[in-house]
Amino acid sequence: MISSVVLTKILQQLGQEGGEVEVLKGATSSLVFRVGEGILRVHTNQDWLHEEPDLVLHEVFALRAAGDLAPDVLDYQTDVRDEIPPWLYMTRSPGEIRLDQVDEQYVERLAQMLAAIHTLPVPESLYVYQSYATERYVPTWTQHPERWRQLLAVEPIESQTIRFIHRDFHPVNVLYEMDRTCYTIDWINACVGPIEVDLAHCRLNLALLESVEMADHFLKSYLKQTNRLYDHAWDIRAVFDFGPETIDVYSGWKAYGRQNLSQDNVRERLEKFVLKVYENNESGY
């Protein structure tokens, strides 16, 4: 957290001192507030800042590259000044995060939103996709270590579709309105890279949150809309990016009402996801 003194200093810079401020739930790597009619992100994670000191500039780049599909940048501070950490103030997108009914219609809307993101112009960028995992290990909790072991060396064929990608596209980063309009938030990891990265990341989130079947329906909907193909080896890369040894219930799911999940549930669903990729390794889904 940050002190009330530091937050007040930021609000003064924004001309929002004395206005309504609400801490938004679900954020895991930074502090996010609703301030007036906008959204304020404050970076207090020192490890993340050490690894990527230009976090604010990265998000500014991403929001501007995403254009109408993302919030607008209103103001920002890129470094620590007078004990005030880096922050970014942006417009607030309408809608709300909905995890109460993750059904076929829901994932079809997700697929439509992601397809729209992948039509954006590819910007000149210093931010280029890299896998998060530098090493792969068979999780100690698995009931099928040999099958995991056979997937350790599986890598996807080189992507033929390099676009501007969100890099963290999943249900907690999409806002829904009653008229079925969707808005995507949390663009801080966006970069130029293979579209399959977004597909695999969202598929794995859906498999863990809901079911492998819903993850498959999401993919089928996206591929039908875009007339593209998909190499399921990207699913395996996403699995190891998640860190299977320590995988647990994502706090954002709990924050938005999914209290019925446990680490055992998540491990079981991850295992099912991996086994399906293993079983279809040669023929595909």
C-alpha positions as CSV (number, residue, x, y, z in Angstrom):
1,M,0.0,0.0,0.0
2,I,0.9,3.7,0.0
3,S,0.4,6.2,2.7
4,S,-2.5,8.6,2.7
5,V,0.1,11.4,2.5
6,V,1.5,10.1,-0.8
7,L,-1.9,9.4,-2.3
8,T,-3.0,13.0,-1.3
9,K,0.1,14.4,-3.1
10,I,-0.8,12.5,-6.3
11,L,-4.4,13.7,-6.0
12,Q,-3.2,17.2,-5.7
13,Q,-1.2,16.9,-8.9
14,L,-4.3,15.6,-10.6
15,G,-6.5,18.4,-9.2
16,Q,-8.6,15.7,-7.5
17,E,-7.9,16.4,-3.8
18,G,-11.0,16.0,-1.8
19,G,-12.8,14.1,-4.5
20,E,-14.1,10.6,-4.4
21,V,-11.5,7.8,-4.3
22,E,-12.2,4.1,-4.4
23,V,-9.7,1.2,-4.2
24,L,-10.4,-1.2,-7.0
25,K,-10.3,-4.9,-6.2
26,G,-8.5,-7.6,-8.2
27,A,-5.2,-5.8,-8.9
28,T,-2.2,-7.9,-8.0
29,S,0.9,-6.1,-9.1
30,S,0.0,-2.5,-8.6
31,L,-2.5,-0.3,-6.7
32,V,-5.5,0.8,-8.7
33,F,-8.0,3.4,-7.7
34,R,-11.1,5.0,-9.2
35,V,-10.4,8.8,-8.8
36,G,-13.2,11.0,-10.0
37,E,-14.1,9.9,-13.5
38,G,-10.7,8.3,-14.1
39,I,-8.5,5.4,-13.1
40,L,-5.2,5.8,-11.2
41,R,-2.6,3.1,-11.2
42,V,0.3,3.5,-8.7
43,H,3.4,1.3,-8.9
44,T,4.7,0.2,-5.5
45,N,6.0,-3.3,-6.5
46,Q,9.7,-2.7,-6.2
47,D,10.7,-6.0,-7.8
48,W,8.7,-5.2,-10.9
49,L,10.0,-1.7,-11.1
50,H,13.6,-3.0,-10.8
51,E,12.9,-5.5,-13.6
52,E,11.1,-3.0,-15.8
53,P,11.8,0.6,-14.6
54,D,9.8,2.1,-17.5
55,L,6.5,0.5,-16.6
56,V,4.6,3.7,-16.9
57,L,6.0,4.5,-20.3
58,H,5.3,0.9,-21.4
59,E,1.6,1.4,-20.5
60,V,1.4,4.8,-22.1
61,F,2.8,3.3,-25.3
62,A,0.3,0.4,-25.1
63,L,-2.8,2.6,-24.4
64,R,-1.9,4.9,-27.3
65,A,-1.2,2.0,-29.6
66,A,-4.6,0.4,-28.8
67,G,-6.5,3.6,-29.6
68,D,-10.2,3.3,-29.2
69,L,-10.0,-0.2,-27.7
70,A,-8.3,1.1,-24.6
71,P,-8.6,3.9,-22.1
72,D,-7.0,7.3,-22.9
73,V,-3.9,8.6,-21.1
74,L,-4.7,11.7,-19.0
75,D,-1.5,12.2,-17.0
76,Y,1.5,10.2,-15.6
77,Q,4.7,10.3,-13.7
78,T,7.5,7.9,-14.8
79,D,9.8,7.8,-11.8
80,V,9.9,8.3,-8.0
81,R,9.8,12.0,-7.1
82,D,9.5,13.3,-3.5
83,E,8.8,9.8,-2.3
84,I,5.9,9.6,-4.8
85,P,6.1,6.3,-6.8
86,P,5.4,6.2,-10.6
87,W,1.8,6.5,-11.5
88,L,-0.6,6.8,-14.5
89,Y,-4.0,8.4,-14.7
90,M,-6.3,7.3,-17.5
91,T,-10.0,7.5,-18.5
92,R,-12.4,4.9,-17.0
93,S,-13.9,2.4,-19.4
94,P,-17.6,1.6,-18.9
95,G,-18.8,-1.8,-17.9
96,E,-17.9,-4.3,-15.2
97,I,-16.0,-7.5,-14.7
98,R,-18.4,-10.5,-14.9
99,L,-17.4,-14.0,-13.8
100,D,-20.9,-15.2,-12.7
101,Q,-21.8,-16.8,-16.0
102,V,-18.8,-17.9,-18.1
103,D,-20.8,-19.7,-20.8
104,E,-20.5,-20.1,-24.6
105,Q,-22.0,-16.7,-25.3
106,Y,-19.6,-15.1,-22.8
107,V,-16.5,-16.7,-24.4
108,E,-17.7,-15.9,-27.9
109,R,-17.7,-12.2,-26.9
110,L,-14.2,-12.6,-25.5
111,A,-13.1,-14.1,-28.8
112,Q,-14.7,-11.2,-30.7
113,M,-12.9,-8.7,-28.5
114,L,-9.5,-10.4,-29.0
115,A,-10.0,-10.6,-32.7
116,A,-10.6,-6.9,-32.8
117,I,-7.4,-6.3,-30.8
118,H,-5.4,-8.4,-33.4
119,T,-6.6,-6.1,-36.2
120,L,-4.9,-3.1,-34.7
121,P,-1.9,-1.6,-36.6
122,V,1.4,-3.0,-35.5
123,P,3.3,-0.1,-33.9
124,E,7.0,0.4,-33.9
125,S,7.9,-0.9,-30.5
126,L,10.7,-1.5,-28.1
127,Y,8.3,-3.9,-26.4
128,V,8.6,-7.3,-28.0
129,Y,7.2,-10.7,-26.8
130,Q,9.4,-12.9,-24.7
131,S,8.3,-16.0,-22.9
132,Y,8.1,-15.6,-19.1
133,A,9.5,-19.1,-18.4
134,T,13.2,-19.5,-18.7
135,E,13.2,-23.1,-17.5
136,R,10.6,-25.9,-17.4
137,Y,10.0,-28.4,-14.7
138,V,7.5,-31.2,-14.1
139,P,5.4,-30.2,-11.1
140,T,5.8,-32.4,-8.0
141,W,2.1,-32.6,-7.5
142,T,1.2,-34.2,-10.8
143,Q,-0.3,-37.7,-11.1
144,H,1.1,-38.0,-14.7
145,P,4.8,-37.0,-14.5
146,E,5.8,-39.0,-17.6
147,R,3.3,-37.2,-19.8
148,W,4.5,-33.8,-18.5
149,R,8.1,-34.9,-19.1
150,Q,7.3,-35.6,-22.7
151,L,6.0,-32.1,-23.1
152,L,9.0,-30.3,-21.6
153,A,10.7,-29.9,-25.0
154,V,7.5,-29.2,-27.0
155,E,7.7,-25.8,-28.8
156,P,5.3,-24.3,-31.2
157,I,6.1,-23.7,-34.9
158,E,7.1,-20.1,-35.6
159,S,4.0,-17.9,-35.7
160,Q,3.0,-16.5,-39.1
161,T,0.9,-13.7,-37.5
162,I,2.9,-11.1,-35.6
163,R,0.6,-8.4,-34.3
164,F,0.1,-5.9,-31.5
165,I,-1.0,-8.2,-28.6
166,H,-2.4,-7.6,-25.2
167,R,-0.3,-10.2,-23.5
168,D,-2.6,-10.5,-20.5
169,F,-6.0,-11.0,-22.1
170,H,-8.4,-13.0,-19.8
171,P,-11.8,-12.5,-18.2
172,V,-10.7,-10.3,-15.3
173,N,-9.3,-7.8,-17.9
174,V,-12.5,-7.4,-19.9
175,L,-15.4,-5.2,-18.9
176,Y,-19.0,-6.0,-20.0
177,E,-21.9,-3.6,-20.6
178,M,-25.6,-4.7,-20.6
179,D,-25.7,-4.1,-24.4
180,R,-23.0,-6.7,-24.8
181,T,-20.3,-4.1,-25.6
182,C,-16.9,-5.1,-24.2
183,Y,-13.9,-3.1,-23.2
184,T,-10.4,-4.4,-22.5
185,I,-8.3,-3.0,-19.6
186,D,-4.8,-3.6,-18.0
187,W,-2.7,-3.1,-21.1
188,I,0.6,-2.7,-19.2
189,N,2.1,-5.9,-20.7
190,A,1.1,-5.3,-24.3
191,C,3.7,-5.7,-26.9
192,V,4.4,-6.9,-30.5
193,G,4.3,-10.6,-30.8
194,P,2.5,-13.8,-31.9
195,I,-1.3,-13.7,-31.7
196,E,-1.1,-17.2,-30.3
197,V,0.3,-15.9,-27.1
198,D,-3.0,-14.1,-26.4
199,L,-5.0,-17.1,-27.4
200,A,-3.1,-19.6,-25.2
201,H,-3.1,-17.3,-22.2
202,C,-6.8,-16.7,-22.3
203,R,-7.5,-20.4,-23.0
204,L,-5.5,-21.4,-20.0
205,N,-7.3,-18.9,-17.8
206,L,-10.7,-20.2,-19.0
207,A,-9.7,-23.8,-18.4
208,L,-8.7,-23.0,-14.8
209,L,-11.6,-20.7,-14.1
210,E,-14.3,-22.7,-15.8
211,S,-13.4,-25.8,-17.9
212,V,-11.3,-27.1,-20.8
213,E,-14.5,-27.3,-22.8
214,M,-15.1,-23.6,-22.5
215,A,-11.5,-22.8,-23.4
216,D,-11.9,-24.9,-26.5
217,H,-15.1,-23.1,-27.4
218,F,-13.3,-19.8,-27.1
219,L,-10.6,-20.9,-29.5
220,K,-13.1,-22.3,-32.0
221,S,-15.0,-19.0,-32.0
222,Y,-11.9,-17.0,-32.5
223,L,-10.7,-19.2,-35.4
224,K,-14.1,-19.1,-37.0
225,Q,-14.1,-15.3,-36.9
226,T,-10.5,-14.9,-38.2
227,N,-10.0,-17.9,-40.5
228,R,-6.8,-18.7,-38.8
229,L,-5.1,-21.9,-37.6
230,Y,-3.6,-22.6,-34.2
231,D,-0.7,-24.8,-33.0
232,H,-1.6,-26.2,-29.6
233,A,2.0,-26.2,-28.6
234,W,1.4,-22.6,-27.7
235,D,-0.9,-24.0,-24.9
236,I,2.1,-25.8,-23.4
237,R,4.2,-22.6,-23.5
238,A,1.4,-20.8,-21.6
239,V,1.3,-23.6,-19.0
240,F,5.0,-23.2,-18.2
241,D,4.7,-19.4,-18.2
242,F,2.1,-19.8,-15.5
243,G,4.5,-21.7,-13.2
244,P,2.7,-25.0,-12.7
245,E,4.6,-26.0,-9.5
246,T,3.1,-23.1,-7.5
247,I,-0.1,-22.5,-9.4
248,D,-3.0,-21.5,-7.2
249,V,-6.4,-19.7,-7.4
250,Y,-5.9,-16.3,-9.0
251,S,-6.9,-13.6,-6.5
252,G,-8.8,-11.7,-9.2
253,W,-11.2,-14.7,-9.5
254,K,-12.0,-14.6,-5.8
255,A,-12.3,-10.8,-5.8
256,Y,-15.1,-11.0,-8.4
257,G,-17.1,-13.7,-6.8
258,R,-15.6,-17.1,-7.6
259,Q,-15.1,-18.4,-4.1
260,N,-15.7,-22.0,-5.0
261,L,-12.2,-22.6,-6.3
262,S,-9.3,-24.1,-4.5
263,Q,-5.7,-24.9,-5.3
264,D,-6.7,-28.6,-5.8
265,N,-9.4,-27.5,-8.3
266,V,-6.9,-25.4,-10.2
267,R,-4.3,-28.2,-10.3
268,E,-6.8,-30.8,-11.4
269,R,-8.0,-28.5,-14.3
270,L,-4.4,-27.7,-15.3
271,E,-3.7,-31.4,-15.4
272,K,-6.7,-32.0,-17.6
273,F,-5.7,-29.2,-19.9
274,V,-2.1,-30.6,-20.2
275,L,-3.3,-34.1,-20.8
276,K,-5.6,-33.1,-23.6
277,V,-2.7,-31.3,-25.3
278,Y,-0.6,-34.5,-24.8
279,E,-3.3,-36.8,-26.2
280,N,-3.7,-34.6,-29.3
281,N,0.0,-33.7,-29.7
282,E,0.2,-35.3,-33.2
283,S,-3.3,-34.8,-34.6
284,G,-4.4,-31.6,-32.9
285,Y,-7.8,-30.9,-31.5
